[in-house]
């Protein structure tokens, strides 16, 4: 336990140090791409929990992100100065309030996730998918009609406090939580639902409760990503159309459904790819979409399939094979 | 009261467009279990093909002629039928045996490709669709006014829907389509050429989307390469609402969507226009999970 805490602290410390080094030396354009990659990693990892691990199909992830983004922004703009005694909090207090804003954004999104997850009691497959799409759009249109958060003008005046360090910390936290969840008893229940929902139910797994839980956890991290996003750049509901949800799905499927490292790979690749194709300026989106189709034809299971990328396996190839452990019976 | 009937008339005209697009979704879904995301963009290509065909034929000048309008409509439908077959052959056939999500992502890729090719070829700025038929206002009685364009939209959609229903229920090919939708492998064992049937399905669905595109050009003449995204999504919602896989369901779903949108615009606020469709959808699905006309399939254990 102590070792793990130490490791976690070291990781976070390393991330903050990295941020310090990069802020000075890296050109702002690359820094921005890194931040956006980090946010997309959070979104892809959390969506993978619903789509890849639990085997449900959500196409409304941008809606959760929007809830998190707007709730946290509203807290920072309206709530935080009042709680801090008039002025906007700064320094350590500012960081604490930002953390609180992220948590509030995540919690609000988790509540939305609970509401969206409920229909999964009755609906399966494409029907559930279209309901999540519907929720996403309803959330977007509803926010568009709230004047206090800017409505159609966009929400201005949010302090831009998100740095790469915050985003990377968020991405690492998302990864660690979902990976540990996957390896736990509950994670295996989720995987069982993916493999065969009826069989899982027959084995006594409360499938509805697990499916709703997956939605709640996933929405929390999407909301946290939204909170980081709203404190980074101009906030407008146009960032949360269903094309954003589609973008995240493409990242998850491209990386490999159910593979967490695959989601990281897919998110980073798809954030960087349109930028890397800038040399072809006008044609880059044509190339991007053609590549997407070709990749799906050539490698339908995504880059990593449902495996995880691991150093041990990479290097294991060069070692002599371990002796077979016990007979596995008929092949 | 007059206001209500006016909104209903507008809603039915607009809903017919959704219904035509929804038919393509529902047919492709019925046969392949694929949400053909590119379908809305085929509708866009249909509108642009009609635009260029009309310009090439010199239509939209001083003397609009109905004969020319029919030629434009048929050429757009033929072009999109061909496009649909090409897309099916090159993009969807190779992933047909893969997981359904792979096919879905491929469809998204095709959709993005069509949009970006559209921007590249047609230009991102909106084009103004030529007047194929001179606009005229018609009084339906009680002060409800519609344009002859809206009437054309409803009549043409009605003719196409009846033709499609007759085709699917009365012809050999239609019967084969239903068989493939029911069980693809069994149909194949019965000697039905599954690949050819799927190609025909895509051709018909795309032609209907093209017809919707031309009809939209008639009523609101501003067309641009991204015009297919929102109607595409809403037409899919219409198909699900009516019960996906069901042809009359798609028509009912489309009309419900069109009418409810106009009622919201008329009585609540136009900013909620894009949300009402989904609110209705969620309510319907919570009460009847398979859609209005969808059959409830018993769960196989």
Interface residues (C-beta under 8 A of the other chain):
Chain A: X51 X57 X119 X122 X123 X126 X127 X129 X130 X131 X133 X134 X135 X137 X138 X141 X142 X144 X145 X152 X198 X242 X243 X246 X249 X250 X253 X254 X257 X282 X283 X285 X286 X288 X289 X290 X292 X293 X296 X297 X300 X301
Chain B: X29 X33 X35 X91 X94 X95 X98 X99 X101 X102 X105 X106 X108 X109 X110 X112 X113 X116 X117 X119 X120 X229 X233 X236 X237 X240 X244 X269 X271 X272 X274 X275 X277 X278 X279 X281 X282 X285 X286 X289 X290 X299 X301
